[in-house]
């Protein structure tokens, strides 16, 4: 790749500084969290890795999930993609050894690895990639089409080269393809009726047990193409949605690795010797999503009023032990595109909120429903805090719980105008904004200036200063138009036993709570 193609994978210096503030000592990858250096020993080639995760085991068809983010820790073990995100975060090759943008920025040629085979024994070639990506991008039953709205067509150039033509300049395409939405399925298995439970990919693991909603077990493939993948022989992912239950399972030895929330930092540190807390740079954000197709959220003054009514510092201190930095825009502080002085500051001001509601015609407030995922304590705690704070300005929220895995799809249907959820970050702020502010994660209309500025940033040939300016304009418009109720930005946190290593090398952890377990090792005790 040339410099411009790599540009979006470069780690921002500001993110490195934030990593230091959150527990790392420098911009080096191993210092992103509480270092793996505490874990010493020899990798056990027969090691069994037990993981406690928030979201239970899901159906594994990568193109038809209820949420591809929720599915990632599972599907990423059995399916490869053209690209991947490594520690840093940075974009790296996977099934594609390299790629080249056309001069006009409207197509990308991906050059594939030779010698890759799927678990059914068939060989990877350009036609297999074409068929899988067409299924993801264009199949009427695909639920991940929103990830690939930039794709116009896909063509085979030769056996090991596939060309993706785009309907706009698409610097974000290689990043979009790094998620499990871009998984490449064996061509003979594309129409299998049991693909949800019997995946056929080229990844380093195969599924040996799948109890939907409970547990998934993966065993290493001996014939996988990358010998450095799959250092653990067996991976068990257990459904532990309760935050305290995950910590208890780690303490007891039931699991070796858990995803932790920011209000659990002191709890995990109190476990003492034998355990490690891994902290990454703040990147994801807590928000109340607002569907501006639904009244009264179609009124910008109402959305602004709700933002003035939120005591972000109070939420940070009471719910997150000070680990969630208050924000009033879509990106985390220190990220390219973050605006130091946004158009509207949204400092906690209930009187200003009431004034705006009155100007919008809601002097007596209003009642509405707030969607939240069931059995997600942190989500529910935020919902309760927001409910109490908005009640002070005359807004009555009825909290409605839906199954955590189904809630994103329920919100996308447009029944609810408000939804407590995280804006999951991507490896670049451009990808973060484009993935979060397109359907289904943002079902309503966007301001034209927002869309135009984002389109500008998509140009792979744009200079870095111009990219920054375009992203800052996107953030400013989102702030002024109050596209969400913005709350705070938080880091990914994980906790592990000290006989586990490789946690700090998860590229996805630098921008999300998605576990990428391919490089996590179990050490001999």
Buried (B, 14 or more C-beta within 10 A) or exposed (E): BEEBBEBBBBBBEBBBBBBBBBBBEEBBBBBBBBBBEEBEEEEBEEBEBBBBBBBBBBBBBBBBBBBBBBBBBBBBBBBBBBBBBBBBBBBBBBBBEEBBBBEEBBBBBBBBBEEBBBBEEBBBBBEBBBBBBBBBBEBEEBBBBBBBBBBBBBEBEEEBBBBBBBEBBBBBBBBBBBBBBBBBBBBEBBEBEEBBBBBBBBBBBBBEEBEBEEBBBBBBBEEBBBEEBBBBBBBBBBBBBBBEBBBBBBBEEBBBBBBBBBBBBEBBEEBEEEBBBBBBBBBBBBBBBBBBEBEBBBBBBBBBBBBBBBBBBEBBEEBBBEBBBBBBBBBBBBBBBBBEEBBBEBBBBBEBBBBBBBBBEBEEBBEBBBBBBBBBBBBBBBBBBBBEBBEEBBBEBEBBBBBBBEBBBBBBEEEBBBBBBBBBBBBBBBBBBBBBBBEBBBBBEBBEBBBBBBBBBBBBEBEEEEBBBBBBBBBBBBBBBBBBBBBBBBBBBBBBBBBBBBBBBBBBBBBBBBBBBBBBBBBEE
